[in-house]
Amino acid sequence: MAVAAAHCSCSCSRSRSRSLQSLSLTKRGALTKRVSMWPSPAPRSVKSVHRLLRHLPLRSSAADSAFFPSSSSSSSSIAEKYTSATENSPTSMASPLEGTGDEISSADISISEIPLEQNQKGGSNQLKKRVLFGLGIGFVAGGVVVAGGWVFTSAMAAVVLTGSREFFGLVRSRRIADGMAPPPRYVSRVCSVICSLMPIFTLYYGHMDVSVTFSAFIIAVAVMLQRGNPRFAHMASAVFGLFYCGYLPSFWIKLRCGLAAPALNTEIGKYWPVLLGGRAHWTVGLVATLISISSIIAADSFAFLGGRAFGKTPLTSISPKKTLEGAFAGLLGCVVVTVLLSKILCWPNSLLSALAYGVLNFAGSIFGDLLESLIKRDAGVKDSGSLIPGHGGILDRVDSYVFTGALSYSFVKVVLPLFGL
């Protein structure tokens, strides 16, 4: 009995040790399987690919599309391909960047094989779009200027409203806001509405003194009554926007609609239909506006072409792309077009006054362009907006006209009668 009991206890201990050993082996195997389920660390080849793809642009723009035709999703798909391929392959696989290059598909990433024609084609399409939209805007603007009256004033009010909103958007940008506190949003909106009403008040009353004074008072009261801590910078930026976006463009209304004296020497008035106003429709204001706008277009076009062909000397640090050679070409084109149109429209009468008028228009256009470039540079943007395809925003197209209206009106109203030209 004792021997049987000892033999039974020995067999039980052996079976228990065997069961514990098998259990430990089972746990060890499960642990091994559990550990093997986790992915092994990626080899250096995948890390190098990820490091390479990290430098690719995540957001493609119009300029980057010619050099990186695939989007950011393609770069992520490339990384996934290499990750999956590396996980399914042994860790001793050679790096794709060190191999023959067959591992990298040419359809995925092949920067060196992108033809140069894509970049040229993109530039030509951009230039074509710019020219087409420019011609369309030119024809519409010409019809609006010839129509005059409420048609011209309503179009000017719409342009002023859009331009003022773009201006206060630039003022509220991060780079300008760091150095100067912009006005509150409701003050900017009120100022934009007031600017759009200034051309209408100018046409109705014939002058801008009351409207500008009353508008400045409203802006000052709105700034003073704002919540928080009012600052002088709020009022300074708002009043400058009122002057830049509302007061100066209103001089085009005074020039086109205020100078109602008929241009008697203009031959085209003889053949103008009576239903459209007849000879009396061609006033000094209409002729002066057409000559001024045409000369500004010529100045911008000649400056662009001359700068691309002969530009070497930078004009100013405000806009590095503008050159001294382009400025001389713009001045020449502006003066030549002014003289030719003065001969065709028989206004102004003397050659000296036509030359002075052309130089004045060029000075106003280039100063307005540089001022808008200064605002955009401080804001850290290339264009003031994206309303016009190929051109940018409204301010990008009308910056040359902001000061020219006031200078042209002063020339016709003060200089010509003063010197008898």
SETI-224276 format. One record per residue (C-alpha): chain; x, y, z; residue in one letter. Coordinates in Angstrom, 1 decimal. Layout:
> A,X,Y,Z,A
...
END
This chain:
> A,0.0,0.0,0.0,M
> A,2.8,2.4,0.9,A
> A,4.6,1.5,-2.3,V
> A,1.5,2.0,-4.4,A
> A,0.8,5.4,-2.7,A
> A,4.3,6.5,-3.3,A
> A,4.2,5.4,-6.9,H
> A,0.8,7.2,-7.4,C
> A,2.2,10.5,-5.9,S
> A,5.3,10.3,-8.0,C
> A,3.2,9.8,-11.2,S
> A,0.9,12.7,-10.2,C
> A,3.9,15.0,-9.6,S
> A,5.4,13.9,-13.0,R
> A,2.1,14.6,-14.8,S
> A,1.8,18.0,-13.0,R
> A,5.3,19.0,-14.0,S
> A,4.6,17.9,-17.6,R
> A,1.3,19.9,-17.6,S
> A,3.1,22.9,-16.2,L
> A,5.9,22.6,-18.8,Q
> A,3.4,22.2,-21.6,S
> A,1.5,25.2,-20.3,L
> A,4.6,27.3,-20.1,S
> A,5.5,26.2,-23.7,L
> A,2.0,27.1,-24.8,T
> A,2.2,30.6,-23.2,K
> A,5.7,31.1,-24.6,R
> A,4.4,30.1,-28.1,G
> A,1.4,32.4,-27.7,A
> A,3.7,35.2,-26.6,L
> A,6.0,34.5,-29.5,T
> A,3.0,34.6,-31.9,K
> A,1.7,37.8,-30.3,R
> A,5.1,39.4,-30.6,V
> A,5.4,38.2,-34.2,S
> A,2.0,39.9,-35.0,M
> A,3.6,43.3,-34.5,W
> A,5.3,44.7,-37.6,P
> A,9.1,44.8,-37.6,S
> A,10.7,48.2,-37.7,P
> A,11.1,49.5,-41.2,A
> A,14.5,49.2,-42.7,P
> A,16.6,52.2,-43.7,R
> A,15.4,52.0,-47.3,S
> A,11.8,52.8,-46.3,V
> A,13.0,55.5,-43.9,K
> A,15.0,57.1,-46.6,S
> A,12.0,57.0,-49.0,V
> A,9.8,58.6,-46.3,H
> A,12.5,61.2,-45.7,R
> A,12.6,61.9,-49.5,L
> A,8.8,62.1,-49.8,L
> A,8.6,64.4,-46.8,R
> A,10.3,67.2,-48.8,H
> A,7.7,66.9,-51.6,L
> A,5.1,69.7,-51.6,P
> A,1.9,68.8,-49.7,L
> A,-0.2,71.4,-51.4,R
> A,0.2,71.9,-55.1,S
> A,-0.2,75.3,-56.7,S
> A,-0.4,76.5,-60.3,A
> A,3.3,77.0,-60.4,A
> A,4.2,73.6,-58.8,D
> A,1.9,71.6,-61.1,S
> A,4.4,71.9,-64.0,A
> A,7.1,70.3,-61.9,F
> A,5.0,67.9,-59.7,F
> A,2.1,66.7,-61.8,P
> A,0.9,64.2,-59.2,S
> A,-0.8,65.4,-56.1,S
> A,0.0,64.8,-52.5,S
> A,-2.1,61.6,-52.5,S
> A,0.3,60.1,-55.0,S
> A,3.3,60.6,-52.6,S
> A,1.4,58.9,-49.8,S
> A,0.5,56.0,-52.2,S
> A,4.2,55.7,-53.0,I
> A,5.1,55.4,-49.3,A
> A,2.4,52.8,-48.8,E
> A,3.7,50.8,-51.8,K
> A,7.2,50.8,-50.4,Y
> A,6.0,50.0,-46.8,T
> A,4.0,47.0,-47.9,S
> A,6.8,45.8,-50.2,A
> A,9.3,46.0,-47.4,T
> A,7.1,44.3,-44.8,E
> A,6.6,41.4,-47.2,N
> A,10.3,41.1,-48.0,S
> A,13.3,40.2,-45.9,P
> A,14.9,42.9,-43.9,T
> A,18.2,42.4,-45.7,S
> A,16.8,43.8,-49.0,M
> A,18.9,46.4,-50.6,A
> A,17.7,50.0,-50.5,S
> A,15.8,51.1,-53.6,P
> A,17.8,54.3,-53.7,L
> A,21.0,52.2,-53.9,E
> A,19.8,49.7,-56.4,G
> A,19.3,49.8,-60.1,T
> A,16.2,52.0,-59.8,G
> A,13.8,49.4,-61.1,D
> A,12.0,49.3,-57.8,E
> A,10.8,52.9,-58.2,I
> A,8.2,53.2,-60.9,S
> A,8.6,55.9,-63.4,S
> A,4.9,56.6,-63.2,A
> A,5.1,57.3,-59.4,D
> A,8.0,59.6,-59.2,I
> A,10.2,60.7,-62.1,S
> A,11.1,64.3,-61.7,I
> A,14.0,64.2,-64.1,S
> A,11.9,62.8,-66.9,E
> A,9.3,65.6,-66.8,I
> A,9.5,67.4,-70.1,P
> A,10.1,71.1,-70.2,L
> A,7.2,71.6,-72.6,E
> A,4.8,71.2,-69.7,Q
> A,6.1,74.2,-68.0,N
> A,6.1,76.2,-71.2,Q
> A,2.6,75.1,-72.0,K
> A,1.4,76.1,-68.5,G
> A,3.0,79.5,-68.9,G
> A,1.5,80.0,-72.4,S
> A,-2.0,79.0,-71.1,N
> A,-1.7,81.5,-68.3,Q
> A,-0.7,84.3,-70.6,L
> A,-3.5,83.4,-73.0,K
> A,-6.0,83.5,-70.3,K
> A,-4.6,86.8,-69.1,R
> A,-4.9,88.3,-72.6,V
> A,-8.4,87.0,-73.2,L
> A,-9.8,88.3,-69.9,F
> A,-7.9,91.6,-70.4,G
> A,-9.5,92.1,-73.8,L
> A,-12.9,91.3,-72.4,G
> A,-12.6,93.7,-69.5,I
> A,-11.3,96.4,-71.9,G
> A,-14.3,96.2,-74.2,F
> A,-16.7,96.2,-71.3,V
> A,-15.0,99.1,-69.6,A
> A,-14.9,101.1,-72.9,G
> A,-18.6,100.7,-73.3,G
> A,-19.3,101.7,-69.7,V
> A,-17.1,104.8,-70.1,V
> A,-18.8,105.9,-73.3,V
> A,-22.2,105.4,-71.8,A
> A,-21.4,107.6,-68.8,G
> A,-24.0,108.8,-66.3,G
> A,-25.6,106.3,-63.9,W
> A,-24.1,103.3,-65.9,V
> A,-20.5,104.5,-65.3,F
> A,-21.3,105.5,-61.7,T
> A,-22.9,102.2,-60.8,S
> A,-20.0,100.2,-62.3,A
> A,-17.5,102.5,-60.4,M
> A,-19.5,101.9,-57.1,A
> A,-19.3,98.1,-57.6,A
> A,-15.6,98.2,-58.3,V
> A,-15.0,100.4,-55.3,V
> A,-17.0,98.1,-53.0,L
> A,-15.0,95.0,-54.2,T
> A,-11.7,96.8,-54.0,G
> A,-12.3,98.2,-50.5,S
> A,-13.1,94.7,-49.2,R
> A,-9.9,93.4,-50.7,E
> A,-8.0,96.3,-49.2,F
> A,-9.3,95.7,-45.7,F
> A,-8.6,92.0,-46.2,G
> A,-5.0,92.9,-46.8,L
> A,-4.9,95.2,-43.8,V
> A,-6.3,92.3,-41.6,R
> A,-3.6,89.9,-42.8,S
> A,-1.3,88.5,-40.2,R
> A,1.9,90.3,-41.2,R
> A,0.4,93.8,-41.3,I
> A,-1.7,93.1,-38.1,A
> A,1.5,92.3,-36.2,D
> A,2.8,95.8,-36.8,G
> A,-0.4,97.8,-36.9,M
> A,-3.7,97.0,-35.3,A
> A,-6.4,96.7,-38.0,P
> A,-9.9,98.1,-37.5,P
> A,-12.6,95.8,-36.3,P
> A,-14.6,93.8,-38.8,R
> A,-17.8,95.8,-38.5,Y
> A,-15.8,99.1,-39.0,V
> A,-14.2,97.6,-42.1,S
> A,-17.6,96.7,-43.5,R
> A,-19.1,100.1,-42.8,V
> A,-16.1,101.8,-44.4,C
> A,-16.5,99.6,-47.5,S
> A,-20.1,100.5,-47.8,V
> A,-19.4,104.2,-47.4,I
> A,-16.6,104.0,-50.1,C
> A,-19.1,102.4,-52.5,S
> A,-21.6,105.3,-51.9,L
> A,-19.1,108.0,-52.5,M
> A,-19.2,107.8,-56.3,P
> A,-23.0,108.1,-56.1,I
> A,-22.9,111.1,-53.9,F
> A,-20.3,112.7,-56.2,T
> A,-22.6,112.3,-59.2,L
> A,-25.7,113.5,-57.3,Y
> A,-24.2,116.5,-55.5,Y
> A,-21.3,117.3,-57.9,G
> A,-18.7,117.5,-55.1,H
> A,-17.2,115.3,-52.4,M
> A,-16.6,117.7,-49.5,D
> A,-19.7,116.9,-47.4,V
> A,-19.7,113.2,-48.1,S
> A,-16.0,112.7,-47.1,V
> A,-16.3,114.8,-44.0,T
> A,-19.5,113.0,-42.8,F
> A,-18.0,109.6,-43.7,S
> A,-14.8,110.3,-41.6,A
> A,-17.0,111.4,-38.7,F
> A,-19.0,108.2,-38.9,I
> A,-15.8,106.1,-39.0,I
> A,-14.3,108.0,-36.0,A
> A,-17.5,107.4,-33.9,V
> A,-17.6,103.7,-34.8,A
> A,-14.0,103.3,-33.7,V
> A,-14.5,105.2,-30.5,M
> A,-17.6,103.1,-29.5,L
> A,-16.1,99.7,-30.2,Q
> A,-15.8,97.2,-27.4,R
> A,-12.5,96.7,-25.7,G
> A,-9.6,99.2,-26.0,N
> A,-9.9,101.6,-29.0,P
> A,-6.5,102.5,-30.6,R
> A,-5.4,105.2,-32.9,F
> A,-4.1,102.6,-35.4,A
> A,-7.7,101.5,-35.9,H
> A,-8.7,105.0,-36.9,M
> A,-5.6,105.5,-39.1,A
> A,-6.1,102.4,-41.1,S
> A,-9.8,103.0,-41.5,A
> A,-9.4,106.6,-42.6,V
> A,-6.7,105.7,-45.1,F
> A,-9.0,103.0,-46.5,G
> A,-11.7,105.7,-46.9,L
> A,-9.2,107.9,-48.7,F
> A,-7.6,105.2,-50.9,Y
> A,-10.7,103.2,-51.8,C
> A,-13.4,105.9,-51.8,G
> A,-12.2,109.5,-52.1,Y
> A,-9.6,109.0,-54.9,L
> A,-11.8,106.8,-57.2,P
> A,-14.6,109.4,-57.0,S
> A,-12.5,111.8,-59.1,F
> A,-13.2,109.6,-62.1,W
> A,-16.9,110.6,-61.7,I
> A,-15.9,114.2,-61.6,K
> A,-13.7,113.8,-64.7,L
> A,-16.2,111.8,-66.8,R
> A,-19.5,113.3,-65.7,C
> A,-18.5,116.6,-64.2,G
> A,-16.8,118.1,-67.2,L
> A,-19.9,118.4,-69.4,A
> A,-18.6,121.0,-71.8,A
> A,-18.8,119.6,-75.4,P
> A,-15.6,118.9,-77.2,A
> A,-16.4,120.9,-80.3,L
> A,-13.3,120.0,-82.2,N
> A,-13.8,116.2,-81.9,T
> A,-14.8,114.9,-85.4,E
> A,-16.3,111.7,-84.2,I
> A,-19.1,113.7,-82.6,G
> A,-20.4,114.6,-86.0,K
> A,-21.2,111.0,-86.9,Y
> A,-22.5,109.9,-83.4,W
> A,-26.1,108.7,-83.6,P
> A,-28.7,111.1,-82.3,V
> A,-30.4,108.4,-80.3,L
> A,-27.2,108.0,-78.3,L
> A,-26.8,111.7,-77.6,G
> A,-25.5,113.1,-80.8,G
> A,-22.7,115.5,-80.9,R
> A,-23.4,116.7,-77.4,A
> A,-22.5,113.3,-76.0,H
> A,-18.8,113.8,-76.7,W
> A,-17.8,116.1,-73.9,T
> A,-14.4,117.1,-72.6,V
> A,-14.9,114.7,-69.7,G
> A,-15.5,111.8,-72.1,L
> A,-12.5,112.6,-74.3,V
> A,-10.2,113.1,-71.3,A
> A,-11.3,109.9,-69.7,T
> A,-10.8,107.8,-72.8,L
> A,-7.3,109.3,-73.4,I
> A,-6.3,108.8,-69.7,S
> A,-7.5,105.2,-69.6,I
> A,-5.9,104.3,-73.0,S
> A,-2.6,105.8,-71.9,S
> A,-2.6,103.8,-68.7,I
> A,-3.2,100.6,-70.6,I
> A,-0.4,101.5,-73.0,A
> A,2.0,102.3,-70.1,A
> A,1.3,99.0,-68.4,D
> A,1.7,97.0,-71.6,S
> A,4.9,98.8,-72.8,F
> A,6.4,98.5,-69.3,A
> A,5.7,94.8,-69.2,F
> A,7.1,94.1,-72.7,L
> A,10.1,96.4,-72.3,G
> A,10.9,94.9,-68.9,G
> A,10.9,91.4,-70.2,R
> A,13.0,92.3,-73.3,A
> A,15.5,94.7,-71.8,F
> A,15.0,94.8,-68.1,G
> A,18.2,94.6,-66.1,K
> A,18.3,97.5,-63.6,T
> A,15.8,97.2,-60.6,P
> A,13.6,100.2,-60.3,L
> A,12.9,100.0,-56.5,T
> A,13.0,97.5,-53.7,S
> A,9.3,97.7,-53.3,I
> A,8.7,95.6,-56.4,S
> A,11.9,93.7,-57.5,P
> A,10.4,92.6,-60.8,K
> A,10.0,96.2,-62.0,K
> A,13.0,97.6,-63.9,T
> A,14.2,101.0,-64.9,L
> A,14.2,99.9,-68.6,E
> A,10.6,98.8,-68.3,G
> A,9.6,102.1,-66.7,A
> A,11.2,104.1,-69.6,F
> A,9.3,101.8,-72.1,A
> A,6.1,102.5,-70.2,G
> A,6.7,106.2,-70.2,L
> A,7.4,106.2,-74.0,L
> A,4.3,104.1,-74.7,G
> A,2.0,106.3,-72.5,C
> A,3.2,109.6,-74.1,V
> A,3.0,108.2,-77.7,V
> A,-0.6,106.9,-77.2,V
> A,-1.6,110.2,-75.6,T
> A,-0.3,112.3,-78.5,V
> A,-1.9,110.0,-81.1,L
> A,-5.3,110.1,-79.4,L
> A,-5.0,113.9,-78.9,S
> A,-4.6,114.2,-82.7,K
> A,-7.5,111.9,-83.4,I
> A,-9.9,113.4,-80.9,L
> A,-8.6,116.9,-81.4,C
> A,-8.1,117.4,-77.6,W
> A,-6.0,118.9,-76.1,P
> A,-5.2,121.4,-78.8,N
> A,-1.4,121.9,-78.4,S
> A,1.3,119.3,-78.5,L
> A,2.9,120.5,-75.3,L
> A,-0.3,119.9,-73.3,S
> A,-0.6,116.4,-74.8,A
> A,2.9,115.6,-73.8,L
> A,2.3,116.9,-70.3,A
> A,-0.9,115.0,-70.0,Y
> A,0.9,111.8,-71.0,G
> A,3.6,112.3,-68.5,V
> A,1.1,113.0,-65.7,L
> A,-0.9,109.9,-66.5,N
> A,2.3,107.8,-66.4,F
> A,3.3,109.3,-63.0,A
> A,-0.1,108.5,-61.5,G
> A,-0.2,105.0,-62.9,S
> A,3.3,103.9,-61.7,I
> A,2.9,105.5,-58.3,F
> A,-0.5,103.7,-57.8,G
> A,1.1,100.4,-58.9,D
> A,4.0,100.8,-56.5,L
> A,1.7,101.7,-53.6,L
> A,-0.4,98.6,-54.1,E
> A,2.8,96.5,-54.4,S
> A,3.9,98.0,-51.0,L
> A,0.6,97.0,-49.4,I
> A,0.8,93.5,-50.8,K
> A,4.5,93.1,-49.8,R
> A,3.7,94.0,-46.2,D
> A,0.7,91.6,-46.3,A
> A,2.9,88.8,-47.6,G
> A,0.7,88.0,-50.6,V
> A,1.2,88.0,-54.3,K
> A,-2.3,89.1,-55.4,D
> A,-5.0,91.0,-53.6,S
> A,-7.6,88.5,-54.6,G
> A,-8.6,85.8,-57.1,S
> A,-11.7,87.4,-58.7,L
> A,-10.3,87.8,-62.2,I
> A,-8.7,84.7,-63.7,P
> A,-5.1,85.3,-64.8,G
> A,-5.0,88.8,-63.2,H
> A,-5.8,88.4,-59.5,G
> A,-8.1,90.7,-57.6,G
> A,-9.7,94.1,-58.5,I
> A,-7.0,96.0,-56.8,L
> A,-4.4,94.3,-59.0,D
> A,-6.1,95.7,-62.1,R
> A,-7.2,99.2,-60.9,V
> A,-4.1,100.1,-58.8,D
> A,-2.8,102.2,-61.7,S
> A,-6.1,104.2,-61.9,Y
> A,-6.5,105.2,-58.3,V
> A,-4.4,108.4,-58.4,F
> A,-4.7,109.0,-62.1,T
> A,-8.3,110.2,-61.9,G
> A,-7.5,112.9,-59.4,A
> A,-4.4,114.0,-61.4,L
> A,-6.3,114.1,-64.7,S
> A,-9.1,116.1,-63.3,Y
> A,-6.7,118.6,-61.7,S
> A,-4.9,118.9,-65.0,F
> A,-8.0,119.6,-67.0,V
> A,-9.7,121.8,-64.4,K
> A,-6.6,123.8,-63.2,V
> A,-3.5,123.5,-65.4,V
> A,-5.1,123.9,-68.8,L
> A,-7.1,127.1,-67.9,P
> A,-4.2,128.5,-65.9,L
> A,-1.6,128.3,-68.8,F
> A,-4.1,128.7,-71.6,G
> A,-3.3,125.4,-73.1,L
END
